[in-house]
Amino acid sequence: MANIKQKTIGNSVLLYVEDYLPELGTEMFNAQYWLERNKVIGQAAGRGTTFFFRENEQDFVLRHYRRGGLIGKLIKDQYLYTGLEQSRAYLEMHLLNAMEIKQLAVPKAVAARIERRGMYYRADIILQKIPLAKDVFTHLLTSSLPSTIWHKVGMAIRQLHEQQIYHHDLNIHNIMLDNQDKVWLIDFDKCHAREGNSWKNANLQRLQRSLHKEKNKYAEFQWQPQDWQSCFEGYQQRIC
């Protein structure tokens, strides 16, 4: 189990796992810090820009928490502060740590910052980058996936649900495939443990809707409805 430590610097609380970024400071949660040191190795667009950087011969992901939807157009990255343990970064980091203990294929949480200003806060998280992996959406823009991989996708979601983890944004962009054909799930902001089983089918259907959405949007998207059957069969396979 990773031991999550905590320290306060000014109006920021830093959460971190030792041995990854030993000289951790608030400046390391700013992309400009890594850009100025020529450590940035890539970036990805979403609600905001996610940066990938290399430090101590390891690759990391830096993500700033941003709002989506209509409210995100008005208040881009501020959240009402109701306590450290209710902050988005705190919850995601501790959830990832718990899932790592359960041996789920998710990114390792390295550090997080919660910066409080009055009634509000902003937050950032640093994760270990999954080696030699790309999201399944990008893969499907150029080539299809065999039924064996779709089966693995279904199994990965089943493993998550077996541990009673609800993924708030289960879509094809948040599923990764590495060079060993291992399936990973990412982006656990607003995700949480959830009791019962009634929600699981709707969670799975969210992924199915995202596949249909991308298929209708991109002519080159190489997914077929029959692929869903392989995914669903993988999901139905009992976890030993």
MDAnalysis code that builds the backbone (N, CA, C; Angstrom):
import MDAnalysis as mda
import numpy as np

u = mda.Universe.empty(720, n_residues=240, atom_resindex=np.repeat(np.arange(240), 3), trajectory=True)
u.add_TopologyAttr("name", ["N", "CA", "C"] * 240)
u.add_TopologyAttr("resid", np.arange(1, 241))
u.add_TopologyAttr("resname", ["MET", "ALA", "ASN", "ILE", "LYS", "GLN", "LYS", "THR", "ILE", "GLY", "ASN", "SER", "VAL", "LEU", "LEU", "TYR", "VAL", "GLU", "ASP", "TYR", "LEU", "PRO", "GLU", "LEU", "GLY", "THR", "GLU", "MET", "PHE", "ASN", "ALA", "GLN", "TYR", "TRP", "LEU", "GLU", "ARG", "ASN", "LYS", "VAL", "ILE", "GLY", "GLN", "ALA", "ALA", "GLY", "ARG", "GLY", "THR", "THR", "PHE", "PHE", "PHE", "ARG", "GLU", "ASN", "GLU", "GLN", "ASP", "PHE", "VAL", "LEU", "ARG", "HIS", "TYR", "ARG", "ARG", "GLY", "GLY", "LEU", "ILE", "GLY", "LYS", "LEU", "ILE", "LYS", "ASP", "GLN", "TYR", "LEU", "TYR", "THR", "GLY", "LEU", "GLU", "GLN", "SER", "ARG", "ALA", "TYR", "LEU", "GLU", "MET", "HIS", "LEU", "LEU", "ASN", "ALA", "MET", "GLU", "ILE", "LYS", "GLN", "LEU", "ALA", "VAL", "PRO", "LYS", "ALA", "VAL", "ALA", "ALA", "ARG", "ILE", "GLU", "ARG", "ARG", "GLY", "MET", "TYR", "TYR", "ARG", "ALA", "ASP", "ILE", "ILE", "LEU", "GLN", "LYS", "ILE", "PRO", "LEU", "ALA", "LYS", "ASP", "VAL", "PHE", "THR", "HIS", "LEU", "LEU", "THR", "SER", "SER", "LEU", "PRO", "SER", "THR", "ILE", "TRP", "HIS", "LYS", "VAL", "GLY", "MET", "ALA", "ILE", "ARG", "GLN", "LEU", "HIS", "GLU", "GLN", "GLN", "ILE", "TYR", "HIS", "HIS", "ASP", "LEU", "ASN", "ILE", "HIS", "ASN", "ILE", "MET", "LEU", "ASP", "ASN", "GLN", "ASP", "LYS", "VAL", "TRP", "LEU", "ILE", "ASP", "PHE", "ASP", "LYS", "CYS", "HIS", "ALA", "ARG", "GLU", "GLY", "ASN", "SER", "TRP", "LYS", "ASN", "ALA", "ASN", "LEU", "GLN", "ARG", "LEU", "GLN", "ARG", "SER", "LEU", "HIS", "LYS", "GLU", "LYS", "ASN", "LYS", "TYR", "ALA", "GLU", "PHE", "GLN", "TRP", "GLN", "PRO", "GLN", "ASP", "TRP", "GLN", "SER", "CYS", "PHE", "GLU", "GLY", "TYR", "GLN", "GLN", "ARG", "ILE", "CYS"])
u.atoms.positions = np.array([
    [0.835, -1.191, 0.000],
    [0.000, 0.000, 0.000],
    [0.870, 1.241, 0.000],
    [0.594, 2.171, -0.921],
    [1.348, 3.416, -0.979],
    [0.965, 4.287, 0.207],
    [1.955, 4.832, 0.866],
    [1.718, 5.693, 2.019],
    [1.604, 7.131, 1.537],
    [0.395, 7.690, 1.547],
    [0.179, 9.054, 1.083],
    [0.504, 10.015, 2.209],
    [1.490, 10.863, 1.952],
    [1.905, 11.850, 2.938],
    [1.291, 13.202, 2.602],
    [1.409, 14.126, 3.523],
    [0.762, 15.430, 3.356],
    [1.635, 16.524, 3.958],
    [1.718, 17.653, 3.241],
    [2.415, 18.815, 3.794],
    [1.738, 20.077, 3.294],
    [1.897, 21.135, 4.066],
    [1.280, 22.413, 3.733],
    [2.359, 23.424, 3.370],
    [2.187, 24.096, 2.228],
    [3.085, 25.161, 1.792],
    [2.210, 26.360, 1.446],
    [2.278, 27.396, 2.275],
    [1.431, 28.568, 2.047],
    [-0.041, 28.187, 2.123],
    [-0.788, 28.529, 1.087],
    [-2.218, 28.197, 1.066],
    [-2.505, 26.901, 0.303],
    [-1.457, 26.103, 0.077],
    [-1.611, 24.835, -0.640],
    [-1.323, 23.645, 0.261],
    [-2.121, 22.610, 0.115],
    [-1.850, 21.319, 0.743],
    [-1.381, 20.372, -0.355],
    [-0.241, 19.737, -0.134],
    [0.308, 18.788, -1.093],
    [0.156, 17.371, -0.537],
    [-0.370, 16.499, -1.341],
    [-0.438, 15.078, -1.039],
    [0.566, 14.389, -1.941],
    [1.287, 13.412, -1.426],
    [2.309, 12.806, -2.271],
    [2.722, 11.430, -1.763],
    [3.215, 10.639, -2.699],
    [3.831, 9.346, -2.398],
    [5.325, 9.543, -2.553],
    [6.066, 9.176, -1.561],
    [7.519, 9.375, -1.596],
    [8.181, 8.542, -2.697],
    [9.401, 8.927, -3.040],
    [10.263, 8.201, -3.995],
    [10.023, 8.570, -5.450],
    [9.010, 9.361, -5.754],
    [8.758, 9.735, -7.143],
    [9.283, 11.141, -7.446],
    [8.842, 12.104, -6.682],
    [9.300, 13.486, -6.846],
    [9.772, 13.967, -5.476],
    [10.985, 13.579, -5.081],
    [11.469, 13.817, -3.715],
    [11.554, 15.282, -3.312],
    [11.730, 16.184, -4.256],
    [11.833, 17.609, -3.935],
    [10.521, 18.318, -4.272],
    [9.413, 17.678, -4.038],
    [8.110, 18.186, -4.444],
    [7.811, 19.559, -3.830],
    [7.443, 20.499, -4.711],
    [7.022, 21.822, -4.292],
    [5.822, 22.257, -5.113],
    [5.208, 23.360, -4.763],
    [4.009, 23.810, -5.473],
    [4.293, 24.133, -6.932],
    [5.525, 24.556, -7.225],
    [5.865, 24.932, -8.597],
    [5.762, 23.747, -9.563],
    [5.884, 22.536, -9.041],
    [5.855, 21.355, -9.902],
    [4.455, 21.039, -10.438],
    [3.449, 21.734, -9.928],
    [2.085, 21.539, -10.413],
    [1.714, 22.547, -11.493],
    [2.702, 23.337, -11.926],
    [2.516, 24.290, -13.020],
    [3.241, 23.780, -14.260],
    [2.535, 23.701, -15.362],
    [3.135, 23.201, -16.598],
    [4.344, 24.032, -17.016],
    [4.301, 25.337, -16.737],
    [5.387, 26.213, -17.136],
    [6.716, 25.792, -16.511],
    [6.648, 25.276, -15.300],
    [7.849, 24.814, -14.603],
    [8.562, 23.739, -15.431],
    [7.806, 22.799, -15.958],
    [8.392, 21.704, -16.732],
    [8.765, 22.148, -18.140],
    [7.973, 23.078, -18.696],
    [8.289, 23.609, -20.025],
    [9.624, 24.343, -20.011],
    [9.857, 25.145, -18.987],
    [11.102, 25.915, -18.890],
    [12.325, 25.021, -18.730],
    [12.126, 23.815, -18.233],
    [13.231, 22.876, -18.025],
    [13.327, 21.830, -19.136],
    [12.542, 22.046, -20.205],
    [12.534, 21.121, -21.348],
    [12.249, 19.683, -20.930],
    [11.358, 19.543, -19.971],
    [10.993, 18.218, -19.477],
    [9.661, 17.713, -20.046],
    [8.933, 18.567, -20.749],
    [7.632, 18.165, -21.293],
    [7.849, 17.269, -22.513],
    [7.196, 16.114, -22.515],
    [7.374, 15.150, -23.605],
    [6.103, 14.982, -24.440],
    [5.049, 15.713, -24.068],
    [3.809, 15.623, -24.835],
    [2.668, 16.313, -24.121],
    [1.559, 16.447, -24.805],
    [0.362, 17.033, -24.213],
    [-0.869, 16.478, -24.897],
    [-1.988, 16.571, -24.196],
    [-3.257, 16.080, -24.732],
    [-4.346, 17.080, -24.381],
    [-5.257, 17.276, -25.310],
    [-6.343, 18.231, -25.111],
    [-7.569, 17.521, -24.572],
    [-8.271, 18.213, -23.695],
    [-9.542, 17.740, -23.153],
    [-10.296, 18.965, -22.703],
    [-10.765, 18.970, -21.466],
    [-11.347, 20.207, -20.914],
    [-10.275, 21.287, -20.828],
    [-9.063, 20.845, -20.566],
    [-7.898, 21.716, -20.569],
    [-6.772, 20.923, -21.191],
    [-5.557, 21.396, -21.057],
    [-4.416, 20.665, -21.605],
    [-3.772, 19.826, -20.513],
    [-3.612, 18.551, -20.790],
    [-2.888, 17.656, -19.898],
    [-1.460, 17.564, -20.401],
    [-0.496, 17.706, -19.498],
    [0.914, 17.684, -19.882],
    [1.580, 16.401, -19.408],
    [2.472, 15.883, -20.249],
    [3.280, 14.726, -19.900],
    [4.728, 15.208, -19.746],
    [5.361, 14.836, -18.655],
    [6.740, 15.270, -18.443],
    [7.589, 14.124, -17.907],
    [8.893, 14.278, -18.071],
    [9.842, 13.264, -17.616],
    [10.727, 13.844, -16.524],
    [10.853, 13.101, -15.451],
    [11.699, 13.503, -14.331],
    [12.243, 12.245, -13.670],
    [13.534, 12.257, -13.334],
    [14.179, 11.103, -12.693],
    [13.962, 9.820, -13.501],
    [14.050, 9.958, -14.832],
    [13.926, 8.829, -15.759],
    [12.565, 8.136, -15.684],
    [11.556, 8.885, -15.246],
    [10.193, 8.362, -15.222],
    [9.262, 9.366, -15.900],
    [8.169, 8.854, -16.453],
    [7.205, 9.706, -17.152],
    [5.959, 9.906, -16.294],
    [5.481, 11.156, -16.287],
    [4.350, 11.521, -15.440],
    [3.304, 12.301, -16.237],
    [2.118, 12.374, -15.655],
    [0.999, 13.118, -16.227],
    [0.621, 14.227, -15.249],
    [0.500, 15.446, -15.741],
    [0.062, 16.580, -14.919],
    [-1.281, 17.056, -15.440],
    [-2.290, 17.018, -14.575],
    [-3.633, 17.428, -14.982],
    [-4.212, 18.442, -14.006],
    [-4.702, 19.540, -14.557],
    [-5.369, 20.572, -13.765],
    [-6.866, 20.281, -13.773],
    [-7.494, 20.408, -12.621],
    [-8.932, 20.131, -12.545],
    [-9.717, 21.301, -13.138],
    [-10.568, 20.985, -14.082],
    [-11.410, 21.985, -14.740],
    [-12.852, 21.506, -14.787],
    [-13.740, 22.455, -14.734],
    [-15.160, 22.139, -14.814],
    [-15.576, 21.900, -16.257],
    [-16.609, 21.096, -16.434],
    [-17.186, 20.882, -17.752],
    [-18.581, 21.472, -17.806],
    [-19.236, 21.309, -18.943],
    [-20.612, 21.757, -19.078],
    [-20.772, 23.262, -19.066],
    [-21.998, 23.691, -18.849],
    [-22.320, 25.116, -18.870],
    [-21.608, 25.880, -17.770],
    [-21.560, 25.301, -16.580],
    [-20.914, 26.000, -15.466],
    [-19.428, 26.192, -15.722],
    [-18.844, 25.272, -16.510],
    [-17.425, 25.382, -16.828],
    [-17.094, 26.584, -17.691],
    [-18.099, 27.102, -18.400],
    [-17.889, 28.307, -19.198],
    [-17.878, 29.559, -18.338],
    [-18.466, 29.447, -17.154],
    [-18.537, 30.586, -16.247],
    [-17.460, 30.529, -15.172],
    [-17.266, 29.338, -14.603],
    [-16.267, 29.139, -13.547],
    [-15.379, 27.985, -13.992],
    [-14.239, 28.284, -14.566],
    [-13.436, 27.263, -15.238],
    [-12.802, 26.246, -14.301],
    [-12.232, 26.700, -13.196],
    [-11.444, 25.762, -12.395],
    [-11.533, 25.997, -10.889],
    [-12.576, 26.649, -10.437],
    [-12.740, 26.880, -9.007],
    [-13.857, 26.001, -8.453],
    [-13.639, 25.502, -7.241],
    [-14.615, 24.642, -6.574],
    [-14.833, 25.149, -5.154],
    [-16.041, 25.000, -4.671],
    [-16.353, 25.408, -3.300],
    [-15.603, 24.507, -2.328],
    [-14.900, 25.116, -1.385],
    [-14.109, 24.349, -0.423],
    [-14.982, 23.931, 0.755],
    [-15.176, 22.633, 0.920],
    [-15.962, 22.110, 2.037],
    [-15.127, 21.196, 2.926],
    [-13.812, 21.295, 2.782],
    [-12.901, 20.475, 3.564],
    [-11.945, 19.724, 2.661],
    [-10.737, 19.509, 3.135],
    [-9.704, 18.849, 2.334],
    [-10.161, 17.483, 1.828],
    [-10.776, 16.701, 2.693],
    [-11.138, 15.337, 2.338],
    [-12.304, 15.264, 1.358],
    [-12.935, 16.404, 1.079],
    [-14.005, 16.460, 0.073],
    [-13.518, 17.049, -1.251],
    [-12.270, 17.439, -1.313],
    [-11.750, 18.047, -2.541],
    [-11.549, 16.991, -3.617],
    [-11.666, 17.403, -4.880],
    [-11.613, 16.478, -6.005],
    [-10.276, 15.725, -6.049],
    [-9.180, 16.459, -5.863],
    [-7.860, 15.840, -5.963],
    [-7.621, 14.847, -4.832],
    [-8.035, 15.200, -3.622],
    [-7.878, 14.299, -2.472],
    [-8.633, 12.995, -2.721],
    [-9.881, 13.118, -3.167],
    [-10.711, 11.938, -3.391],
    [-10.151, 11.052, -4.501],
    [-9.704, 11.670, -5.596],
    [-9.177, 10.870, -6.696],
    [-7.885, 10.176, -6.303],
    [-7.012, 10.877, -5.615],
    [-5.733, 10.276, -5.245],
    [-5.929, 9.085, -4.311],
    [-6.809, 9.244, -3.331],
    [-7.044, 8.146, -2.388],
    [-7.784, 6.985, -3.050],
    [-8.683, 7.282, -3.994],
    [-9.371, 6.212, -4.710],
    [-8.390, 5.421, -5.566],
    [-7.509, 6.114, -6.276],
    [-6.510, 5.428, -7.101],
    [-5.610, 4.550, -6.235],
    [-5.254, 5.063, -5.074],
    [-4.413, 4.286, -4.166],
    [-5.131, 3.014, -3.721],
    [-6.423, 3.141, -3.400],
    [-7.204, 1.982, -2.970],
    [-7.342, 0.962, -4.104],
    [-7.522, 1.455, -5.339],
    [-7.653, 0.552, -6.472],
    [-6.333, -0.144, -6.788],
    [-5.224, 0.553, -6.582],
    [-3.919, -0.076, -6.790],
    [-3.732, -1.239, -5.822],
    [-4.175, -1.064, -4.585],
    [-4.094, -2.130, -3.586],
    [-4.894, -3.346, -4.042],
    [-6.016, -3.086, -4.714],
    [-6.876, -4.171, -5.205],
    [-6.411, -4.715, -6.554],
    [-5.253, -4.218, -7.000],
    [-4.596, -4.696, -8.227],
    [-5.433, -4.439, -9.481],
    [-6.147, -3.329, -9.483],
    [-6.867, -2.923, -10.680],
    [-5.907, -2.178, -11.609],
    [-6.140, -2.277, -12.904],
    [-5.255, -1.658, -13.895],
    [-5.627, -0.189, -14.067],
    [-5.085, 0.634, -13.182],
    [-5.324, 2.078, -13.185],
    [-3.990, 2.786, -12.971],
    [-3.896, 4.069, -13.312],
    [-2.634, 4.788, -13.107],
    [-2.291, 4.914, -11.622],
    [-1.011, 5.014, -11.347],
    [-0.553, 5.239, -9.980],
    [-0.594, 6.737, -9.666],
    [-1.239, 7.087, -8.563],
    [-1.273, 8.478, -8.128],
    [0.052, 8.826, -7.454],
    [0.665, 9.930, -7.867],
    [1.981, 10.323, -7.361],
    [1.877, 11.513, -6.407],
    [1.099, 12.536, -6.800],
    [1.004, 13.742, -5.973],
    [-0.225, 14.545, -6.369],
    [-0.658, 15.408, -5.473],
    [-1.789, 16.294, -5.753],
    [-1.608, 17.594, -4.976],
    [-2.188, 18.656, -5.517],
    [-2.171, 19.954, -4.834],
    [-3.590, 20.466, -4.731],
    [-3.939, 20.929, -3.535],
    [-5.206, 21.616, -3.314],
    [-4.851, 23.021, -2.842],
    [-5.123, 24.005, -3.682],
    [-4.753, 25.393, -3.400],
    [-6.016, 26.166, -3.010],
    [-6.082, 26.556, -1.754],
    [-7.290, 27.214, -1.259],
    [-7.151, 28.728, -1.300],
    [-8.230, 29.368, -1.745],
    [-8.325, 30.822, -1.735],
    [-9.718, 31.194, -1.253],
    [-9.804, 31.566, 0.034],
    [-11.086, 31.917, 0.627],
    [-12.029, 30.730, 0.648],
    [-13.212, 30.907, 0.068],
    [-14.232, 29.865, 0.058],
    [-14.012, 28.836, -1.051],
    [-13.017, 29.066, -1.913],
    [-12.852, 28.221, -3.091],
    [-11.453, 27.610, -3.146],
    [-11.300, 26.630, -4.011],
    [-9.984, 26.027, -4.207],
    [-9.799, 25.640, -5.667],
    [-8.548, 25.501, -6.046],
    [-8.154, 24.919, -7.323],
    [-7.300, 23.695, -7.023],
    [-7.200, 22.800, -7.989],
    [-6.474, 21.560, -7.705],
    [-5.773, 21.011, -8.941],
    [-4.751, 20.217, -8.689],
    [-3.977, 19.542, -9.734],
    [-3.601, 18.166, -9.227],
    [-3.330, 17.252, -10.153],
    [-2.881, 15.911, -9.774],
    [-1.769, 15.468, -10.722],
    [-0.812, 14.733, -10.171],
    [0.266, 14.145, -10.955],
    [0.138, 12.635, -10.848],
    [0.139, 11.965, -12.001],
    [0.022, 10.516, -12.068],
    [1.233, 9.936, -12.782],
    [1.494, 8.690, -12.545],
    [2.524, 8.003, -13.313],
    [1.940, 7.657, -14.678],
    [2.643, 7.990, -15.738],
    [2.155, 7.717, -17.089],
    [2.207, 6.216, -17.376],
    [1.148, 5.705, -17.978],
    [1.120, 4.290, -18.355],
    [2.073, 4.086, -19.529],
    [3.084, 3.249, -19.389],
    [4.097, 3.104, -20.453],
    [3.525, 2.533, -21.751],
    [3.942, 3.123, -22.860],
    [3.655, 2.591, -24.198],
    [2.173, 2.270, -24.385],
    [1.337, 3.226, -24.000],
    [-0.108, 3.024, -24.119],
    [-0.749, 4.203, -24.835],
    [-1.870, 3.931, -25.504],
    [-2.666, 5.006, -26.086],
    [-4.140, 4.675, -25.904],
    [-4.958, 5.724, -25.931],
    [-6.376, 5.478, -25.687],
    [-6.994, 4.724, -26.862],
    [-8.016, 3.941, -26.544],
    [-8.638, 3.075, -27.545],
    [-9.321, 3.898, -28.634],
    [-9.832, 5.075, -28.274],
    [-10.433, 5.945, -29.286],
    [-9.434, 6.262, -30.396],
    [-8.233, 6.671, -30.041],
    [-7.197, 6.995, -31.019],
    [-6.845, 5.770, -31.860],
    [-6.762, 4.642, -31.212],
    [-6.449, 3.403, -31.936],
    [-7.516, 3.118, -32.994],
    [-8.785, 3.302, -32.627],
    [-9.883, 2.957, -33.533],
    [-10.019, 3.926, -34.710],
    [-9.343, 5.041, -34.651],
    [-9.356, 5.956, -35.787],
    [-8.526, 5.442, -36.963],
    [-7.645, 4.489, -36.676],
    [-6.768, 3.975, -37.730],
    [-6.909, 2.482, -37.962],
    [-7.374, 1.739, -36.960],
    [-7.504, 0.290, -37.140],
    [-8.520, -0.285, -36.161],
    [-9.080, -1.411, -36.520],
    [-10.055, -2.077, -35.661],
    [-9.324, -2.879, -34.586],
    [-10.081, -3.379, -33.636],
    [-9.526, -4.226, -32.588],
    [-10.135, -5.616, -32.690],
    [-9.350, -6.666, -32.450],
    [-9.897, -8.026, -32.498],
    [-10.845, -8.279, -31.324],
    [-11.639, -9.303, -31.461],
    [-12.616, -9.625, -30.422],
    [-11.945, -9.924, -29.082],
    [-10.718, -10.456, -29.126],
    [-10.010, -10.769, -27.871],
    [-9.748, -9.516, -27.052],
    [-9.463, -8.399, -27.728],
    [-9.217, -7.148, -27.017],
    [-10.524, -6.585, -26.453],
    [-11.589, -6.645, -27.235],
    [-12.886, -6.180, -26.725],
    [-13.304, -7.016, -25.526],
    [-12.973, -8.291, -25.550],
    [-13.254, -9.167, -24.414],
    [-12.508, -8.666, -23.177],
    [-11.251, -8.263, -23.365],
    [-10.450, -7.738, -22.254],
    [-11.011, -6.419, -21.725],
    [-11.531, -5.592, -22.634],
    [-12.149, -4.335, -22.207],
    [-13.320, -4.626, -21.272],
    [-14.168, -5.574, -21.681],
    [-15.296, -5.953, -20.834],
    [-14.858, -6.511, -19.498],
    [-13.809, -7.306, -19.501],
    [-13.292, -7.880, -18.252],
    [-12.752, -6.795, -17.318],
    [-12.077, -5.787, -17.888],
    [-11.526, -4.706, -17.074],
    [-12.638, -3.927, -16.366],
    [-13.728, -3.696, -17.077],
    [-14.861, -2.988, -16.475],
    [-15.524, -3.866, -15.418],
    [-15.636, -5.159, -15.691],
    [-16.208, -6.083, -14.709],
    [-15.372, -6.092, -13.428],
    [-14.056, -6.103, -13.565],
    [-13.175, -6.083, -12.394],
    [-13.398, -4.819, -11.571],
    [-13.582, -3.712, -12.254],
    [-13.864, -2.451, -11.560],
    [-15.178, -2.558, -10.788],
    [-16.199, -3.054, -11.462],
    [-17.518, -3.174, -10.837],
    [-17.539, -4.216, -9.717],
    [-16.746, -5.263, -9.850],
    [-16.662, -6.270, -8.789],
    [-16.146, -5.655, -7.494],
    [-15.322, -4.625, -7.627],
    [-14.800, -3.915, -6.457],
    [-15.690, -2.732, -6.068],
    [-16.859, -2.672, -6.685],
    [-17.879, -1.649, -6.376],
    [-17.394, -0.233, -6.675],
    [-16.603, -0.081, -7.743],
    [-16.128, 1.237, -8.154],
    [-16.966, 1.741, -9.312],
    [-17.560, 2.895, -9.111],
    [-18.368, 3.543, -10.145],
    [-17.502, 4.537, -10.905],
    [-17.435, 4.379, -12.230],
    [-16.680, 5.319, -13.066],
    [-17.646, 6.356, -13.622],
    [-17.460, 7.598, -13.206],
    [-18.390, 8.671, -13.551],
    [-18.418, 8.972, -15.044],
    [-17.295, 8.765, -15.735],
    [-17.190, 9.133, -17.146],
    [-16.611, 7.972, -17.956],
    [-17.310, 6.856, -17.942],
    [-16.833, 5.671, -18.638],
    [-17.113, 5.804, -20.136],
    [-16.101, 6.257, -20.860],
    [-16.222, 6.387, -22.311],
    [-14.950, 5.867, -22.967],
    [-14.965, 5.764, -24.286],
    [-13.878, 5.113, -24.997],
    [-12.565, 5.899, -24.917],
    [-12.627, 7.188, -24.604],
    [-11.411, 7.993, -24.428],
    [-10.683, 7.631, -23.138],
    [-11.394, 7.058, -22.185],
    [-10.816, 6.765, -20.876],
    [-10.428, 5.298, -20.710],
    [-10.246, 4.629, -21.840],
    [-9.753, 3.253, -21.838],
    [-8.458, 3.231, -22.636],
    [-7.401, 2.711, -22.026],
    [-6.089, 2.678, -22.653],
    [-5.695, 1.234, -22.966],
    [-4.845, 1.108, -23.987],
    [-4.316, -0.191, -24.381],
    [-2.812, -0.054, -24.539],
    [-2.057, -0.862, -23.803],
    [-0.601, -0.752, -23.904],
    [-0.043, -1.722, -24.948],
    [1.273, -1.736, -25.094],
    [1.900, -2.535, -26.155],
    [1.886, -4.035, -25.861],
    [1.434, -4.401, -24.664],
    [1.261, -5.810, -24.316],
    [-0.215, -6.214, -24.363],
    [-1.033, -5.333, -24.950],
    [-2.489, -5.540, -25.053],
    [-3.171, -5.628, -23.693],
    [-2.599, -4.947, -22.723],
    [-3.247, -4.840, -21.412],
    [-4.163, -3.627, -21.419],
    [-5.359, -3.792, -20.888],
    [-6.356, -2.719, -20.853],
    [-6.260, -1.978, -19.526],
    [-6.231, -0.651, -19.606],
    [-6.178, 0.213, -18.433],
    [-7.368, 1.179, -18.453],
    [-7.849, 1.542, -17.284],
    [-8.902, 2.542, -17.159],
    [-8.304, 3.788, -16.520],
    [-8.689, 4.960, -17.018],
    [-8.113, 6.217, -16.525],
    [-9.214, 7.231, -16.210],
    [-8.797, 8.370, -15.662],
    [-9.630, 9.530, -15.346],
    [-10.692, 9.193, -14.308],
    [-10.271, 9.184, -13.047],
    [-11.167, 8.821, -11.958],
    [-11.630, 10.034, -11.154],
    [-11.619, 11.200, -11.771],
    [-12.215, 12.377, -11.146],
    [-13.721, 12.140, -10.996],
    [-14.243, 12.419, -9.838],
    [-15.669, 12.263, -9.506],
    [-16.136, 10.806, -9.481],
    [-15.203, 9.857, -9.461],
    [-15.553, 8.453, -9.327],
    [-15.501, 8.062, -7.851],
    [-16.182, 6.985, -7.486],
    [-16.254, 6.624, -6.079],
    [-16.753, 5.193, -5.910],
    [-16.556, 4.688, -4.699],
    [-17.114, 3.382, -4.359],
    [-18.626, 3.536, -4.221],
    [-19.343, 2.515, -4.669],
    [-20.805, 2.586, -4.665],
    [-21.382, 1.210, -4.345],
    [-22.328, 1.174, -3.449],
    [-22.919, -0.092, -3.031],
    [-23.951, -0.581, -4.047],
    [-24.267, -1.857, -3.947],
    [-25.332, -2.426, -4.761],
    [-24.895, -2.756, -6.177],
    [-25.865, -3.173, -6.989],
    [-25.598, -3.581, -8.368],
    [-26.459, -2.862, -9.397],
    [-27.471, -2.140, -8.948],
    [-28.459, -1.577, -9.866],
    [-27.869, -0.565, -10.843],
    [-26.758, 0.054, -10.486],
    [-26.141, 1.098, -11.305],
    [-25.190, 0.554, -12.375],
    [-24.800, -0.698, -12.261],
    [-23.711, -1.226, -13.089],
    [-24.076, -1.316, -14.571],
    [-25.283, -1.745, -14.872],
    [-25.677, -1.859, -16.276],
    [-25.713, -0.492, -16.953],
    [-26.230, 0.518, -16.238],
    [-26.272, 1.876, -16.793],
    [-24.863, 2.406, -17.026],
    [-23.930, 2.054, -16.142],
    [-22.539, 2.474, -16.292],
    [-21.926, 1.853, -17.542],
    [-22.230, 0.581, -17.769],
    [-21.744, -0.115, -18.957],
    [-22.360, 0.475, -20.229],
    [-23.640, 0.810, -20.161],
    [-24.321, 1.388, -21.319],
    [-23.763, 2.767, -21.674],
    [-23.204, 3.452, -20.697],
    [-22.576, 4.749, -20.974],
    [-21.430, 4.578, -21.966],
    [-20.648, 3.510, -21.776],
    [-19.568, 3.220, -22.716],
    [-20.127, 2.892, -24.094],
    [-21.179, 2.107, -24.145],
    [-21.788, 1.750, -25.425],
    [-22.283, 2.995, -26.165],
    [-22.875, 3.930, -25.449],
    [-23.347, 5.173, -26.083],
    [-22.182, 5.972, -26.635],
    [-21.070, 5.979, -25.936],
    [-19.908, 6.743, -26.412],
    [-19.361, 6.141, -27.704],
    [-19.420, 4.829, -27.824],
    [-18.961, 4.171, -29.055],
    [-19.861, 4.529, -30.236],
    [-21.159, 4.503, -30.019],
    [-22.091, 4.890, -31.083],
    [-21.901, 6.361, -31.460],
    [-21.655, 7.187, -30.458],
    [-21.454, 8.618, -30.701],
    [-20.246, 8.856, -31.596],
    [-19.121, 8.210, -31.275],
    [-17.903, 8.402, -32.066],
    [-18.054, 7.782, -33.460],
    [-18.786, 6.685, -33.546],
    [-19.015, 6.049, -34.845],
    [-19.811, 6.970, -35.766],
    [-20.795, 7.662, -35.198],
    [-21.600, 8.591, -35.988],
    [-20.839, 9.872, -36.337],
    [-19.871, 10.206, -35.516],
    [-19.124, 11.455, -35.693],
    [-17.949, 11.303, -36.655],
    [-17.293, 10.141, -36.622],
    [-16.075, 9.939, -37.424],
    [-16.272, 8.746, -38.365],
    [-16.239, 9.002, -39.649],
    [-16.416, 7.933, -40.636],
    [-15.298, 6.900, -40.541],
    [-14.105, 7.345, -40.119],
    [-12.955, 6.441, -40.066],
    [-12.899, 5.624, -38.774],
    [-13.831, 5.849, -37.861],
    [-13.842, 5.155, -36.567],
    [-14.183, 3.681, -36.784],
    [-13.213, 2.818, -36.510],
    [-13.347, 1.410, -36.896],
    [-13.881, 0.544, -35.750],
    [-15.095, 0.860, -35.371],
    [-15.838, 0.051, -34.404],
    [-17.145, -0.378, -35.037],
    [-17.524, -1.609, -34.784],
    [-18.771, -2.148, -35.307],
    [-19.645, -2.620, -34.148],
    [-20.954, -2.518, -34.300],
    [-21.851, -2.951, -33.209],
    [-21.582, -4.369, -32.719],
    [-21.117, -5.266, -33.598],
    [-20.846, -6.634, -33.158],
    [-19.665, -6.705, -32.182],
    [-18.802, -5.669, -32.204],
    [-17.701, -5.638, -31.243],
    [-18.235, -5.537, -29.818],
    [-19.408, -4.916, -29.685],
    [-19.983, -4.764, -28.350],
    [-20.311, -6.122, -27.740],
    [-20.704, -7.076, -28.567],
    [-21.016, -8.403, -28.055],
    [-19.788, -9.027, -27.398],
    [-18.609, -8.849, -28.018],
    [-17.373, -9.384, -27.437],
    [-17.062, -8.683, -26.118],
    [-17.285, -7.383, -26.087],
    [-17.061, -6.614, -24.865],
    [-18.005, -7.101, -23.763],
    [-19.256, -7.282, -24.106],
    [-20.248, -7.701, -23.129],
    [-19.973, -9.118, -22.626],
    [-19.505, -9.988, -23.510],
    [-19.150, -11.342, -23.095],
    [-17.992, -11.315, -22.103],
    [-17.032, -10.418, -22.342],
    [-15.938, -10.261, -21.392],
    [-16.428, -9.756, -20.047],
    [-17.388, -8.845, -20.099],
    [-17.953, -8.297, -18.860],
    [-18.689, -9.380, -18.076],
    [-19.350, -10.283, -18.781],
    [-20.132, -11.327, -18.115],
    [-19.272, -12.435, -17.536],
    [-18.007, -12.504, -17.976],
    [-17.140, -13.567, -17.476],
    [-16.883, -13.369, -15.994],
    [-17.101, -14.392, -15.229],
    [-16.946, -14.307, -13.784],
    [-15.477, -14.124, -13.421],
    [-15.214, -13.210, -12.496],
    [-13.841, -12.943, -12.045],
    [-13.465, -13.974, -10.995],
    [-12.367, -14.672, -11.231],
    [-11.931, -15.704, -10.279],
    [-11.100, -15.075, -9.171],
])
